[in-house]
């Protein structure tokens, strides 16, 4: 496995250190709320995202609940991203933690 699973606190640390954030949820869900600086990536723009971004920057992948993001994080690792992370609990966990702050 070339990616790591992380919790919301670790994601916040990485975002503070200029991590890229990829959201693989559908466009409607993304439009209704997303992590700071997140880019919505789908089959329509994934190749350009891979080609256009710095693969040395940490990359956090977010989905709904933290399951699909694991496969996507592995995909990005296989495409040359050196530090790919899957957010445990996905956007749901992120949103819950934001409500607690």
PyMOL commands that set and color helices and strands:
alter all, ss='L'
color gray80, all
select helices_A, chain A and resi 8-16+27-31+46-52+68-78+90-100
alter helices_A, ss='H'
color red, helices_A
select strands_A, chain A and resi 3-6+20-23+39-40+59-62+84-87
alter strands_A, ss='S'
color yellow, strands_A
deselect
rebuild
show_as cartoon
